[in-house]
Amino acid sequence: MKTLVVYYSLTNHTHQVAQRIAQGVGANIERIVDAQSREGFVGYLRSGRESMLKRPGQIQPVKEDPSAYDLTILGAPVWSWNLSPPMRSFVMAKKDKFKRVAFFCTEGGSGGPRLFRQLQTLCGKSPVATLEVTEGELRSGTYAGKVEAFIRQISGVTASTVPDSE
């Protein structure tokens, strides 16, 4: 089963988790890149406002085509208890190309379930697995066990969809 991990990361927290997941499931990986700056105080305020208003962001074109994959794993940070605008833009543009989805997020401490509901609504599909990782878990390294459990769950889904060879 071909798997793609697509993620957006501003602070590299989501990047760190995405890399570990992609390596664990043998997936290809695609980073969503903002077409506009989110640096500094003004960028921080604009990002929070866009997230709260559920506005899509401007992103650079992606290279991978999700329709070529059996499973697309979407990862994003929680911003103001919502999905980040760059990931919202990607999902809105590519949702018809997803066959199956799984979600993961990084967060300061809360907001994951709400973000997952937003992704599910945008995708029009229920995730086969979800993973929330807090900033504290990233700093302490305790997130590794949660990522491994997520990988096992994803691997169970991928194994159950591949026919046995005789």
C-alpha positions as CSV (number, residue, x, y, z in Angstrom):
1,M,0.0,0.0,0.0
2,K,1.5,3.3,-1.1
3,T,1.4,6.0,1.6
4,L,2.0,9.7,1.5
5,V,2.6,12.0,4.5
6,V,1.7,15.6,3.8
7,Y,2.3,18.2,6.5
8,Y,2.6,21.9,7.3
9,S,5.1,23.1,9.9
10,L,6.2,26.6,10.8
11,T,8.3,25.8,13.9
12,N,9.4,22.3,12.8
13,H,7.5,20.5,15.5
14,T,5.1,19.0,13.0
15,H,8.1,18.4,10.7
16,Q,9.7,16.3,13.4
17,V,6.6,14.1,13.8
18,A,6.0,13.8,10.1
19,Q,9.6,12.6,9.5
20,R,9.2,9.9,12.2
21,I,5.9,8.7,10.8
22,A,7.1,8.6,7.2
23,Q,10.2,6.6,8.2
24,G,8.1,4.3,10.3
25,V,5.5,3.4,7.6
26,G,7.9,3.7,4.6
27,A,5.9,6.7,3.1
28,N,6.8,9.4,0.7
29,I,6.7,12.8,2.3
30,E,5.6,16.3,1.1
31,R,6.0,19.5,3.1
32,I,3.5,22.3,2.4
33,V,5.2,25.6,1.9
34,D,3.6,28.9,2.6
35,A,3.6,31.4,-0.3
36,Q,3.6,34.3,2.2
37,S,5.6,35.0,5.3
38,R,4.3,34.2,8.8
39,E,7.4,35.5,10.6
40,G,7.4,37.9,13.4
41,F,4.6,39.4,15.5
42,V,2.5,40.5,12.6
43,G,2.7,37.1,11.0
44,Y,1.8,35.5,14.2
45,L,-1.3,37.7,14.6
46,R,-2.3,37.2,10.9
47,S,-1.9,33.4,11.3
48,G,-4.1,33.2,14.4
49,R,-6.8,35.4,12.8
50,E,-6.9,33.4,9.5
51,S,-7.1,30.2,11.6
52,M,-10.0,31.5,13.7
53,L,-11.9,32.7,10.6
54,K,-11.1,29.3,8.8
55,R,-9.5,31.0,5.9
56,P,-7.2,29.0,3.5
57,G,-3.7,30.2,3.1
58,Q,-1.6,30.8,0.0
59,I,0.7,27.8,-0.6
60,Q,3.3,26.9,-3.2
61,P,2.4,24.1,-5.6
62,V,3.0,20.6,-4.2
63,K,4.9,17.9,-6.1
64,E,3.1,14.7,-5.1
65,D,-0.3,13.7,-6.3
66,P,-2.4,12.2,-3.5
67,S,-4.4,10.2,-6.0
68,A,-1.3,8.0,-6.6
69,Y,-1.5,6.9,-3.0
70,D,-3.7,4.5,-1.1
71,L,-3.4,6.4,2.2
72,T,-2.7,10.1,2.7
73,I,-1.5,11.1,6.2
74,L,-2.2,14.8,6.9
75,G,-0.3,16.6,9.7
76,A,-0.7,20.2,10.9
77,P,-0.2,22.4,14.0
78,V,-3.2,23.6,16.0
79,W,-3.4,27.3,15.7
80,S,-6.0,29.1,17.8
81,W,-7.8,25.8,18.3
82,N,-8.1,25.4,14.5
83,L,-6.5,24.0,11.4
84,S,-3.6,26.1,10.0
85,P,-4.5,28.0,6.9
86,P,-1.8,26.4,4.7
87,M,-3.1,22.9,5.5
88,R,-6.7,24.1,5.0
89,S,-5.7,25.3,1.5
90,F,-4.1,22.0,0.6
91,V,-7.0,19.9,1.7
92,M,-9.6,22.1,0.0
93,A,-7.6,21.8,-3.3
94,K,-6.8,18.0,-3.1
95,K,-9.7,16.4,-1.1
96,D,-11.1,14.6,-4.1
97,K,-7.8,12.9,-4.6
98,F,-7.7,11.2,-1.1
99,K,-8.6,7.5,-1.0
100,R,-8.0,7.0,2.7
101,V,-6.8,9.5,5.3
102,A,-5.1,9.6,8.7
103,F,-4.5,12.8,10.7
104,F,-1.9,14.0,13.2
105,C,-1.3,17.3,14.9
106,T,1.1,19.1,17.1
107,E,-0.3,21.5,19.7
108,G,0.6,23.6,22.7
109,G,-1.8,21.6,24.9
110,S,-5.2,21.3,23.4
111,G,-7.3,21.6,20.2
112,G,-6.5,18.3,18.5
113,P,-10.0,16.8,18.5
114,R,-11.4,20.0,17.0
115,L,-8.7,20.1,14.3
116,F,-9.5,16.5,13.4
117,R,-13.2,17.2,13.1
118,Q,-12.3,20.1,10.7
119,L,-10.1,17.9,8.6
120,Q,-12.7,15.2,8.5
121,T,-15.3,17.7,7.4
122,L,-13.0,19.2,4.7
123,C,-11.9,15.7,3.4
124,G,-15.4,14.2,3.6
125,K,-13.7,11.1,5.0
126,S,-13.2,9.6,8.4
127,P,-9.6,9.0,9.4
128,V,-8.3,5.5,9.9
129,A,-6.1,6.8,12.7
130,T,-5.4,10.1,14.6
131,L,-2.4,11.3,16.7
132,E,-2.1,14.3,18.9
133,V,1.4,15.4,20.1
134,T,1.9,18.2,22.6
135,E,4.8,20.6,22.7
136,G,5.7,19.2,26.1
137,E,5.9,15.7,24.7
138,L,8.1,16.9,21.9
139,R,10.5,18.6,24.2
140,S,10.7,15.6,26.6
141,G,10.8,13.0,23.9
142,T,7.9,11.2,25.3
143,Y,6.0,11.6,22.0
144,A,7.9,8.7,20.5
145,G,5.7,6.0,22.1
146,K,2.6,7.7,20.8
147,V,4.1,7.9,17.3
148,E,5.0,4.2,17.4
149,A,1.4,3.3,18.4
150,F,0.1,5.5,15.5
151,I,2.4,3.7,13.1
152,R,1.2,0.3,14.4
153,Q,-2.4,1.4,13.8
154,I,-1.5,2.7,10.3
155,S,0.4,-0.5,9.6
156,G,-2.6,-2.6,10.7
157,V,-4.8,-0.7,8.2
158,T,-2.3,-1.0,5.4
159,A,-1.8,-4.7,6.1
160,S,-5.5,-5.4,6.1
161,T,-5.9,-3.9,2.7
162,V,-3.2,-5.8,0.9
163,P,-4.2,-9.2,-0.4
164,D,-2.3,-12.2,0.9
165,S,0.2,-13.7,-1.7
166,E,0.1,-17.4,-2.2
